[in-house]
Amino acid sequence: MKTKLKFLLFLLPILSFGQEVQTLYTKKAPLTEQELKRWSHLDLEKDTIPGMSVDKAYNELLKNKKGIKIIVAVVDSGIDIDHPDLKGAIWKNPKEIPNNKKDDDKNGYVDDIHGWNFLGDSYNETLEMTRILKKGDDGSEVYKKALAEHEKEYNKMMSYKESIDYLYEADKTIRDYLKKEDYTLNELKDVASIKYSLYQSKTVMLAFALQAGEKFREELISTKNQVYDKLNYNLNTTFDGRKIVGDNPDNFDDKKYGNNKVFGPNKENTEHGTHVAGIIAQTRNNNIGGDGISNNVQIMVLRAVPNGDEYDKDIALAIRYAVDNGAKVINGSFGKDFSPHAEWVWDALKYAESKDVLFVHAAGNDGKDIDVEENFPTDSKDKKTELVSNFIQIGALNYEYGEKVIADFSNYGSKNVDVFAPGVKIYATLPNNKFKYLEGTSMASPNVAGVAALIRSYYPNLKAHQVKEILMQSGTPIDMVVKVGENGEKRNFAEASVSGKIVNAYNALKLAEEVSKNEKNN
């Protein structure tokens, strides 16, 4: 899933040296640290925070109720299955004998104890538009579009590289002056700006630090890595990240590849997937880290999302694996602008639909209207007619209720984004026993997948398409003009998605009970 290089945007200038009426829900004071860590669980009416009323659902509806275990497949970058806040919630294949180097359950995957790693030992990858260019000019409109977008992205990254290199040089000047490899904001402020070069470096670093926060050097390193990864791997037409996997990604019949090491070659590289899994399933009420949305899930690990664009074949096979091995909910926190084998993914989604499996997908982080622009995977060929009934697409919310309640990076669309959920500053698990705030529709999607798992746990007679409709119909409606996209276009919240609502776990479970009773009585 693409992320924003938000801390670079303000640097470019350095290199060249009717208020809407809002409702009573507006938060009057900044969130406390405790509120921020679990704001997606809070209630808009009670807490004046646009959460999903998860705590209210547990406190008022789920007390003394028992649900069934629900397998949620997380198709992502891999997961640290040994994280103490996740360890008890990782799926184990009951039909497979560990480490005997046999395919005991005859599903085509040897020793698939916790899922499957479709990426093998690979990590860095190109973007799909880069792959299209590598195949050569076939005269198609797709090639022309890929060429134009690649050039645009490459030029933007080169500008960012100039910025980040300039910033790194300033950082090095400060480190050399302080004679230490790391330093705090206070130490930066105390630097005596005697020489002009030192004064200039201090000014630049202060500007960045005030934008990025106390962990500004961590953000500096992260941003540099993103920019250089884009240039060295994602946009590099000479780079071949797939070679190490050993398959042909354009041949769907070539399926014997990957391995059972679901965290891949390096656990550190599972940050995205580990965080997504934590949002759904980290242990509730244990006073460490955050709280998961669902207390009755098993996470099936499907590693299929590299540091670059995912391959359609990997996604299609991961969906099919999840379906065939008992998942009732699949979370897909990934996406891209081109999909040369989209039909493989559509066929997999149709297969999931036929087996009653819900697919929850992140709408994307480009701040664009996906009723107009491309964003894959999707459940429609023409952006109007749905191909399946089990696909729900999620936009991201900010924790501040008001005109900025939709995250500026979140994609939106009155026909192709179904509903919104918390996606800014979400606190969850990271590899090697860590926790962190991350943001993106990648975080909004598992919030909804967790609520979907709750519904399927306590009302297992309901079908996937019913769960989707419940999530959309039972949400909290917002009657307010809001800003959407990075340019801050104004539109009514109701016109930013199909439902015009925020997912609400309490309302969803109440509606699920009504629908479930009607199903049993008919």
C-alpha positions as CSV (number, residue, x, y, z in Angstrom):
1,M,0.0,0.0,0.0
2,K,1.4,3.3,-1.0
3,T,2.3,5.8,1.7
4,K,2.6,9.5,1.8
5,L,6.0,11.3,1.9
6,K,4.3,14.0,3.9
7,F,7.4,15.4,5.6
8,L,9.0,16.3,2.3
9,L,6.3,18.4,1.0
10,F,7.2,21.5,3.0
11,L,10.9,21.2,2.1
12,L,10.6,22.0,-1.5
13,P,10.2,25.8,-0.9
14,I,13.3,25.7,1.4
15,L,15.4,24.6,-1.4
16,S,14.4,27.7,-3.4
17,F,14.4,29.7,-0.3
18,G,-17.6,30.4,5.1
19,Q,-17.2,28.2,8.1
20,E,-19.5,25.2,8.0
21,V,-21.9,24.7,11.0
22,Q,-20.8,21.6,12.9
23,T,-22.7,19.4,15.3
24,L,-22.4,19.0,19.1
25,Y,-19.9,16.2,18.6
26,T,-16.9,18.6,18.1
27,K,-14.1,17.6,20.5
28,K,-13.4,20.6,22.8
29,A,-10.0,19.5,24.0
30,P,-7.0,17.6,22.4
31,L,-7.1,13.9,22.8
32,T,-5.2,12.4,25.7
33,E,-2.5,9.8,25.0
34,Q,-4.9,7.1,26.2
35,E,-7.7,8.3,24.0
36,L,-5.4,8.5,21.0
37,K,-4.1,5.0,21.5
38,R,-7.6,3.5,21.1
39,W,-9.7,6.3,19.6
40,S,-11.1,3.9,16.9
41,H,-12.8,2.1,19.8
42,L,-14.5,5.2,21.2
43,D,-18.0,6.6,20.5
44,L,-18.8,9.8,18.6
45,E,-21.8,10.7,20.8
46,K,-20.3,9.8,24.1
47,D,-16.6,10.7,23.6
48,T,-17.0,13.3,20.8
49,I,-14.4,11.3,18.8
50,P,-15.3,9.7,15.5
51,G,-14.5,6.1,16.5
52,M,-16.5,2.9,15.8
53,S,-18.2,2.5,19.2
54,V,-16.3,-0.8,19.8
55,D,-16.1,-0.3,23.6
56,K,-19.8,0.4,23.7
57,A,-20.5,-2.8,21.8
58,Y,-18.4,-4.9,24.2
59,N,-19.8,-3.2,27.3
60,E,-23.5,-3.3,26.4
61,L,-24.0,-6.0,23.8
62,L,-21.4,-8.7,24.1
63,K,-21.2,-9.2,27.8
64,N,-21.9,-12.9,28.7
65,K,-22.2,-13.8,25.0
66,K,-20.1,-16.4,23.4
67,G,-19.1,-16.3,19.7
68,I,-17.3,-18.7,17.5
69,K,-13.7,-18.4,16.3
70,I,-13.4,-16.6,13.0
71,I,-10.4,-16.9,10.7
72,V,-9.3,-13.6,9.2
73,A,-6.8,-13.8,6.4
74,V,-4.4,-10.9,6.3
75,V,-2.9,-10.6,2.8
76,D,0.0,-8.3,3.4
77,S,3.8,-8.0,3.8
78,G,3.9,-10.9,6.4
79,I,3.4,-10.9,10.1
80,D,5.6,-11.3,13.2
81,I,3.8,-14.3,14.5
82,D,5.9,-14.3,17.7
83,H,4.7,-10.9,18.9
84,P,3.4,-11.4,22.4
85,D,0.3,-9.3,21.7
86,L,-0.5,-11.4,18.7
87,K,0.9,-14.9,19.4
88,G,-2.3,-16.3,20.8
89,A,-4.3,-15.2,17.8
90,I,-2.3,-16.7,15.0
91,W,-4.0,-19.4,12.9
92,K,-2.6,-22.9,12.9
93,N,-3.5,-25.3,10.1
94,P,-5.1,-28.2,11.9
95,K,-4.5,-30.5,8.9
96,E,-0.8,-30.0,8.6
97,I,2.0,-31.6,10.6
98,P,4.7,-29.1,11.4
99,N,8.1,-29.3,9.7
100,N,7.8,-32.8,8.3
101,K,8.4,-31.4,4.7
102,K,5.1,-33.0,3.5
103,D,1.9,-31.6,2.1
104,D,-0.2,-33.4,4.7
105,D,-3.5,-31.8,3.8
106,K,-2.8,-32.1,0.0
107,N,-3.6,-28.4,-0.6
108,G,-0.4,-27.9,-2.7
109,Y,1.5,-26.1,0.1
110,V,4.1,-27.9,2.1
111,D,4.2,-27.3,5.9
112,D,1.8,-24.3,5.6
113,I,1.3,-24.1,9.3
114,H,0.2,-20.4,9.6
115,G,-0.5,-19.6,6.0
116,W,1.8,-19.1,3.0
117,N,4.6,-16.8,1.8
118,F,4.0,-16.1,-2.0
119,L,7.0,-13.8,-2.1
120,G,9.6,-16.3,-1.0
121,D,12.8,-14.5,0.0
122,S,12.0,-11.4,-2.1
123,Y,11.2,-8.0,-0.6
124,N,11.9,-5.0,-2.9
125,E,9.8,-4.8,-6.0
126,T,9.0,-2.5,-9.0
127,L,5.6,-0.7,-9.4
128,E,3.2,-2.2,-12.0
129,M,3.7,0.8,-14.3
130,T,7.5,0.0,-14.3
131,R,6.8,-3.6,-15.2
132,I,4.6,-2.4,-18.1
133,L,7.5,-0.2,-19.4
134,K,10.0,-3.0,-19.0
135,K,7.9,-5.2,-21.4
136,G,8.3,-2.5,-24.1
137,D,6.0,-0.2,-26.1
138,D,3.1,-2.2,-27.6
139,G,1.3,0.9,-28.8
140,S,-1.5,0.5,-26.2
141,E,-3.1,3.2,-24.3
142,V,-2.1,1.4,-21.1
143,Y,1.6,1.7,-22.1
144,K,1.2,5.4,-22.9
145,K,-0.5,6.0,-19.5
146,A,2.2,4.0,-17.7
147,L,4.9,6.0,-19.4
148,A,3.4,9.3,-18.5
149,E,2.8,8.4,-14.9
150,H,6.2,6.9,-14.5
151,E,7.9,10.0,-15.8
152,K,5.8,12.2,-13.5
153,E,6.5,10.0,-10.4
154,Y,10.2,9.8,-11.3
155,N,10.6,13.6,-11.6
156,K,8.7,14.0,-8.3
157,M,11.0,11.5,-6.5
158,M,14.1,13.3,-7.9
159,S,12.8,16.5,-6.4
160,Y,12.2,14.7,-3.1
161,K,15.7,13.2,-3.4
162,E,17.2,16.7,-3.7
163,S,15.3,17.8,-0.7
164,I,16.2,14.7,1.4
165,D,19.8,14.9,0.5
166,Y,19.9,18.6,1.5
167,L,18.2,17.7,4.7
168,Y,20.6,14.9,5.4
169,E,23.6,17.2,4.8
170,A,22.1,19.6,7.4
171,D,21.6,16.7,9.8
172,K,25.2,15.6,9.3
173,T,26.4,19.2,10.1
174,I,24.4,19.1,13.4
175,R,25.7,15.7,14.3
176,D,29.3,16.6,13.6
177,Y,28.9,19.8,15.7
178,L,27.3,17.8,18.6
179,K,29.8,14.9,18.1
180,K,27.0,12.3,18.5
181,E,25.0,10.2,16.1
182,D,21.6,11.1,17.5
183,Y,20.2,14.2,19.2
184,T,16.9,15.6,20.6
185,L,14.8,18.5,19.6
186,N,16.1,20.4,22.7
187,E,19.7,19.7,21.8
188,L,19.0,21.0,18.3
189,K,17.4,24.2,19.7
190,D,20.5,24.7,21.9
191,V,23.0,24.6,19.0
192,A,25.0,27.8,19.0
193,S,24.6,29.2,15.5
194,I,28.0,30.8,15.2
195,K,28.9,29.9,11.6
196,Y,26.4,30.6,8.8
197,S,26.5,26.9,7.6
198,L,25.6,25.8,11.1
199,Y,22.9,28.4,11.4
200,Q,21.5,27.3,8.0
201,S,21.6,23.6,9.0
202,K,19.9,24.3,12.4
203,T,17.1,26.3,10.6
204,V,16.4,23.5,8.1
205,M,16.4,20.8,10.8
206,L,14.2,22.8,13.1
207,A,11.7,23.3,10.3
208,F,11.6,19.6,9.7
209,A,11.6,18.6,13.4
210,L,8.7,20.9,14.2
211,Q,6.7,19.3,11.3
212,A,7.7,15.7,12.1
213,G,7.6,15.7,15.9
214,E,9.9,14.5,18.6
215,K,10.9,11.4,16.6
216,F,12.1,13.6,13.8
217,R,15.3,11.7,13.1
218,E,13.4,8.5,12.9
219,E,11.0,10.1,10.4
220,L,14.0,11.5,8.5
221,I,15.5,8.0,8.1
222,S,12.1,6.5,7.1
223,T,11.5,9.3,4.6
224,K,14.9,8.9,3.0
225,N,14.4,5.1,2.7
226,Q,11.0,5.6,1.0
227,V,12.5,8.1,-1.5
228,Y,15.6,5.9,-2.3
229,D,13.5,2.7,-2.5
230,K,11.2,4.4,-5.0
231,L,14.2,5.4,-7.2
232,N,16.3,2.3,-6.7
233,Y,13.6,-0.3,-6.9
234,N,10.0,0.8,-7.5
235,L,10.7,3.0,-10.5
236,N,13.9,1.3,-11.7
237,T,13.3,-0.5,-15.1
238,T,16.5,-2.5,-14.8
239,F,15.6,-4.0,-11.4
240,D,14.2,-7.5,-11.2
241,G,12.8,-8.2,-7.8
242,R,10.9,-11.4,-8.9
243,K,13.9,-13.4,-10.0
244,I,14.6,-14.7,-6.5
245,V,11.0,-16.1,-6.3
246,G,11.6,-18.3,-9.3
247,D,8.1,-18.3,-10.9
248,N,6.6,-16.6,-13.9
249,P,4.2,-14.0,-12.6
250,D,2.4,-13.9,-16.0
251,N,1.6,-17.6,-15.9
252,F,-1.3,-18.4,-13.6
253,D,-0.7,-22.2,-14.0
254,D,2.8,-21.7,-12.5
255,K,1.7,-22.1,-8.8
256,K,4.5,-24.0,-7.1
257,Y,6.5,-21.2,-5.6
258,G,7.0,-19.4,-2.3
259,N,7.5,-21.0,1.2
260,N,5.9,-21.4,4.6
261,K,8.0,-18.6,6.3
262,V,5.2,-16.2,6.7
263,F,7.3,-13.4,8.0
264,G,9.7,-13.6,5.0
265,P,13.4,-13.3,5.1
266,N,13.4,-10.5,7.8
267,K,10.8,-9.9,10.5
268,E,11.6,-6.1,10.4
269,N,10.1,-6.0,6.9
270,T,6.7,-7.1,8.2
271,E,5.9,-3.7,9.8
272,H,2.9,-3.1,7.7
273,G,1.4,-6.6,8.0
274,T,2.1,-6.9,11.7
275,H,0.4,-3.5,12.3
276,V,-2.6,-4.5,10.3
277,A,-2.9,-7.8,12.2
278,G,-2.6,-6.0,15.5
279,I,-5.5,-3.7,14.6
280,I,-7.7,-6.7,14.2
281,A,-6.5,-9.1,16.8
282,Q,-4.0,-7.7,19.4
283,T,-5.1,-8.9,22.9
284,R,-7.8,-6.7,24.5
285,N,-7.5,-5.3,28.0
286,N,-4.0,-6.7,28.8
287,N,-2.6,-3.3,29.5
288,I,0.1,-3.5,26.8
289,G,0.1,-1.9,23.4
290,G,-3.3,-1.3,21.9
291,D,-6.5,-3.3,21.8
292,G,-7.7,-5.4,18.9
293,I,-11.2,-4.9,17.5
294,S,-12.1,-8.6,17.7
295,N,-11.5,-10.9,20.6
296,N,-12.4,-14.1,18.8
297,V,-10.2,-14.3,15.7
298,Q,-7.4,-16.3,14.3
299,I,-5.1,-14.5,11.9
300,M,-4.1,-16.5,8.8
301,V,-0.9,-15.0,7.4
302,L,-0.6,-14.6,3.6
303,R,2.5,-12.8,2.5
304,A,1.9,-11.3,-0.9
305,V,2.6,-7.6,-0.7
306,P,6.2,-6.6,-1.3
307,N,8.0,-3.2,-1.0
308,G,6.4,-2.1,-4.3
309,D,3.3,-3.2,-6.2
310,E,1.8,-6.6,-5.5
311,Y,1.5,-9.1,-8.4
312,D,-2.1,-10.0,-9.5
313,K,-1.2,-13.7,-9.5
314,D,0.0,-13.6,-5.8
315,I,-3.2,-11.8,-4.7
316,A,-5.5,-14.1,-6.6
317,L,-3.8,-17.2,-5.2
318,A,-3.7,-15.7,-1.7
319,I,-7.5,-15.1,-1.9
320,R,-8.1,-18.6,-3.1
321,Y,-5.8,-20.0,-0.3
322,A,-7.7,-18.1,2.3
323,V,-11.1,-19.3,1.0
324,D,-10.0,-23.0,0.7
325,N,-8.5,-23.0,4.2
326,G,-11.5,-21.6,6.2
327,A,-11.2,-17.8,6.3
328,K,-14.5,-16.0,6.6
329,V,-13.0,-12.5,6.3
330,I,-10.0,-11.4,4.1
331,N,-8.3,-8.1,4.7
332,G,-6.5,-6.5,1.8
333,S,-4.5,-3.4,2.7
334,F,-2.8,-2.9,-0.6
335,G,-3.6,-1.3,-4.0
336,K,-2.1,0.0,-7.2
337,D,-3.0,2.0,-10.3
338,F,-2.5,-0.7,-13.0
339,S,-3.6,-4.3,-13.0
340,P,-2.6,-6.3,-16.2
341,H,-4.2,-9.5,-14.9
342,A,-7.2,-8.0,-13.1
343,E,-9.3,-10.9,-14.3
344,W,-7.4,-13.3,-12.1
345,V,-8.3,-11.2,-9.1
346,W,-11.9,-10.8,-10.2
347,D,-12.2,-14.6,-10.6
348,A,-10.7,-15.1,-7.1
349,L,-13.2,-12.6,-5.7
350,K,-16.0,-14.4,-7.4
351,Y,-14.7,-17.7,-5.9
352,A,-14.7,-16.1,-2.5
353,E,-18.2,-14.9,-3.0
354,S,-19.3,-18.4,-4.0
355,K,-17.9,-19.7,-0.7
356,D,-19.3,-16.9,1.5
357,V,-16.1,-15.0,2.3
358,L,-16.0,-11.3,2.8
359,F,-13.2,-9.3,1.3
360,V,-12.4,-6.0,3.0
361,H,-10.2,-3.6,1.0
362,A,-8.3,-0.3,1.7
363,A,-9.5,2.4,-0.7
364,G,-5.9,3.8,-1.2
365,N,-3.8,6.8,-0.1
366,D,-3.6,9.0,-3.2
367,G,-6.3,11.5,-2.1
368,K,-8.2,10.9,-5.3
369,D,-11.7,10.3,-6.5
370,I,-11.7,6.6,-7.5
371,D,-15.1,7.0,-9.3
372,V,-12.9,8.7,-11.9
373,E,-9.3,7.4,-11.4
374,E,-8.0,3.9,-11.3
375,N,-7.4,1.9,-8.1
376,F,-7.0,-1.9,-8.1
377,P,-8.2,-4.3,-7.0
378,T,-11.8,-3.3,-7.5
379,D,-15.2,-5.0,-7.8
380,S,-16.1,-3.3,-11.0
381,K,-14.8,-3.1,-14.6
382,D,-16.6,0.2,-15.4
383,K,-16.7,1.8,-11.9
384,K,-20.5,1.5,-11.9
385,T,-21.6,-2.2,-12.0
386,E,-20.4,-4.4,-9.1
387,L,-19.1,-7.8,-10.1
388,V,-19.5,-9.4,-6.6
389,S,-21.5,-8.7,-3.5
390,N,-18.7,-9.6,-1.0
391,F,-16.3,-6.7,-1.6
392,I,-16.3,-3.7,0.7
393,Q,-14.0,-0.7,0.2
394,I,-12.9,1.4,3.1
395,G,-11.8,5.1,3.2
396,A,-9.9,6.6,6.2
397,L,-11.0,8.9,8.9
398,N,-9.1,11.5,11.0
399,Y,-9.6,11.5,14.8
400,E,-10.7,15.1,14.7
401,Y,-14.4,15.5,14.1
402,G,-15.1,18.4,11.7
403,E,-14.5,19.4,8.1
404,K,-11.2,17.5,8.2
405,V,-12.7,14.3,9.5
406,I,-11.8,12.5,6.2
407,A,-8.1,12.0,6.1
408,D,-6.5,14.2,3.4
409,F,-4.7,11.2,1.9
410,S,-7.7,9.0,1.7
411,N,-9.3,8.1,-1.6
412,Y,-13.0,8.7,-1.9
413,G,-15.9,8.1,-4.3
414,S,-19.7,8.1,-4.1
415,K,-19.8,4.9,-6.1
416,N,-16.6,3.1,-5.3
417,V,-15.8,3.8,-1.6
418,D,-18.4,2.0,0.5
419,V,-17.8,3.4,4.0
420,F,-15.2,5.2,6.2
421,A,-13.4,4.1,9.3
422,P,-10.5,5.3,11.5
423,G,-7.2,5.5,9.7
424,V,-5.1,8.3,11.2
425,K,-2.7,7.6,14.1
426,I,-3.7,4.0,14.8
427,Y,-1.7,2.4,17.5
428,A,-0.9,-1.3,17.0
429,T,1.8,-4.0,16.9
430,L,5.2,-3.8,15.2
431,P,7.8,-6.5,14.7
432,N,10.0,-7.5,17.6
433,N,7.6,-6.7,20.4
434,K,7.1,-3.1,19.4
435,F,4.1,-0.8,19.0
436,K,3.6,2.3,16.9
437,Y,1.2,4.8,15.4
438,L,0.7,4.4,11.7
439,E,-1.8,5.9,9.3
440,G,-3.5,5.1,6.0
441,T,-6.5,3.4,4.5
442,S,-4.4,0.3,5.3
443,M,-5.3,0.9,8.9
444,A,-8.9,1.8,8.2
445,S,-9.5,-1.5,6.4
446,P,-8.5,-3.8,9.3
447,N,-10.6,-1.8,11.7
448,V,-13.6,-2.7,9.5
449,A,-12.3,-6.3,9.1
450,G,-12.3,-6.6,12.9
451,V,-15.9,-5.4,13.1
452,A,-16.9,-7.8,10.3
453,A,-15.2,-10.6,12.3
454,L,-17.3,-9.7,15.3
455,I,-20.5,-9.9,13.3
456,R,-19.5,-13.3,11.8
457,S,-18.4,-14.6,15.3
458,Y,-21.7,-13.8,17.1
459,Y,-24.1,-14.2,14.1
460,P,-22.5,-17.0,12.0
461,N,-25.7,-17.6,10.1
462,L,-25.3,-14.3,8.3
463,K,-23.8,-14.3,4.8
464,A,-20.9,-12.2,3.6
465,H,-23.1,-10.0,1.5
466,Q,-25.3,-9.4,4.5
467,V,-22.4,-8.5,6.7
468,K,-21.3,-5.9,4.0
469,E,-24.8,-4.4,3.9
470,I,-25.0,-4.3,7.7
471,L,-21.6,-2.5,8.0
472,M,-22.8,0.1,5.5
473,Q,-26.4,0.6,6.7
474,S,-25.7,0.6,10.4
475,G,-22.9,3.2,10.3
476,T,-23.1,6.7,11.8
477,P,-24.4,9.2,9.2
478,I,-22.5,12.5,9.0
479,D,-24.4,15.5,7.7
480,M,-21.6,18.0,7.1
481,V,-19.5,19.5,4.4
482,V,-16.0,18.1,4.6
483,K,-12.7,18.4,2.8
484,V,-11.7,15.5,0.6
485,G,-8.3,14.8,-1.1
486,E,-5.0,16.6,-0.8
487,N,-6.4,19.7,-2.5
488,G,-9.2,20.0,0.1
489,E,-12.2,19.9,-2.3
490,K,-15.4,20.5,-0.4
491,R,-18.3,18.1,-0.6
492,N,-21.0,16.7,1.7
493,F,-19.7,13.7,3.7
494,A,-22.7,11.8,2.3
495,E,-21.2,12.2,-1.2
496,A,-17.7,10.9,-0.3
497,S,-18.8,7.2,-0.2
498,V,-21.7,5.0,-1.1
499,S,-23.1,4.9,2.4
500,G,-22.1,8.3,3.6
501,K,-21.4,6.8,7.0
502,I,-18.8,5.8,9.6
503,V,-18.6,2.2,10.6
504,N,-20.2,1.7,14.0
505,A,-19.7,-1.7,15.7
506,Y,-22.5,-1.2,18.3
507,N,-25.1,-0.4,15.6
508,A,-23.8,-3.1,13.3
509,L,-24.2,-5.8,16.0
510,K,-27.7,-4.6,16.9
511,L,-28.7,-4.7,13.2
512,A,-27.0,-8.1,12.8
513,E,-29.1,-9.5,15.7
514,E,-32.3,-8.3,14.0
515,V,-31.3,-9.7,10.6
516,S,-30.2,-12.9,12.2
517,K,-33.5,-13.4,14.0
518,N,-35.4,-12.8,10.8
519,E,-33.2,-15.3,9.0
520,K,-33.9,-18.0,11.6
521,N,-37.7,-17.3,11.6
522,N,-38.0,-17.5,7.8
